[in-house]
Amino acid sequence: MRENRRGVFRKNAFTFGAILLDGGEVSCLVWDATEVGAQIEVDGDHVVPDRFPLRVSAGAEPRAAAVAWRRSRRIGIAFEG
């Protein structure tokens, strides 16, 4: 069994979010989220910068996010501020 290194419990979100970039939005799947971070998945052909605003669900306010890790199409992010 893998050790949980997170300081907080993440709840399953499984919602559609959006990464906000200068050229528009990139859709993503939000697998799980907390107040301090989330795990998202994007299509393989999209380049995701190290820092970006993320909307975790439709109508939600964007939050500043920074990449904590990358594994294939999945990305762990930490919310900033």
C-alpha positions as CSV (number, residue, x, y, z in Angstrom):
1,M,0.0,0.0,0.0
2,R,1.3,3.4,-0.9
3,E,2.0,5.9,1.9
4,N,-0.2,9.1,1.7
5,R,2.3,12.0,1.8
6,R,-0.4,14.6,1.6
7,G,-1.1,16.8,4.6
8,V,-4.8,16.9,3.9
9,F,-7.4,14.5,2.6
10,R,-8.3,14.9,-1.0
11,K,-11.9,14.2,-2.0
12,N,-12.8,12.8,-5.4
13,A,-14.0,15.7,-7.6
14,F,-14.3,14.2,-11.0
15,T,-15.4,17.4,-12.6
16,F,-14.5,19.2,-15.8
17,G,-12.2,22.2,-15.3
18,A,-10.2,24.6,-17.4
19,I,-6.6,25.8,-17.5
20,L,-6.7,29.5,-18.5
21,L,-3.9,30.5,-20.9
22,D,-3.2,33.6,-23.0
23,G,-4.4,31.8,-26.1
24,G,-7.7,30.6,-24.5
25,E,-8.8,27.7,-22.3
26,V,-7.6,24.1,-22.2
27,S,-10.2,21.7,-20.8
28,C,-9.0,19.3,-18.1
29,L,-10.5,16.6,-15.9
30,V,-10.2,17.3,-12.1
31,W,-9.7,13.9,-10.5
32,D,-9.5,15.1,-6.9
33,A,-9.1,18.4,-5.0
34,T,-8.6,20.1,-1.7
35,E,-8.3,23.7,-0.6
36,V,-4.5,23.5,-1.2
37,G,-4.2,21.5,-4.4
38,A,-5.7,19.1,-7.0
39,Q,-4.9,16.4,-9.5
40,I,-5.8,17.1,-13.1
41,E,-5.6,15.4,-16.4
42,V,-5.2,17.0,-19.8
43,D,-5.0,15.7,-23.4
44,G,-1.5,14.7,-24.3
45,D,-1.1,17.3,-27.1
46,H,-1.5,20.3,-24.8
47,V,1.5,22.1,-23.3
48,V,0.8,23.1,-19.7
49,P,3.1,25.8,-18.2
50,D,4.5,25.5,-14.6
51,R,2.1,28.2,-13.4
52,F,-1.4,29.0,-14.6
53,P,-4.9,30.0,-13.4
54,L,-7.2,26.9,-13.0
55,R,-11.0,26.8,-12.9
56,V,-11.9,23.6,-11.1
57,S,-15.5,23.5,-12.3
58,A,-17.8,25.4,-14.5
59,G,-18.6,28.8,-13.1
60,A,-15.9,28.6,-10.4
61,E,-13.5,31.5,-9.9
62,P,-10.1,30.8,-11.3
63,R,-7.3,30.1,-8.8
64,A,-3.6,30.5,-9.3
65,A,-1.9,27.1,-9.5
66,A,1.7,25.8,-9.7
67,V,2.7,22.3,-11.0
68,A,4.0,20.1,-8.1
69,W,4.5,16.9,-10.3
70,R,3.8,15.5,-13.8
71,R,3.1,11.9,-14.7
72,S,2.1,11.4,-18.3
73,R,-1.2,13.3,-18.8
74,R,-1.8,13.7,-15.0
75,I,-0.6,16.8,-13.2
76,G,-0.5,17.5,-9.5
77,I,-1.0,21.2,-8.7
78,A,-0.7,23.3,-5.6
79,F,-2.9,26.4,-5.3
80,E,-1.0,29.6,-4.7
81,G,-1.9,32.4,-2.3
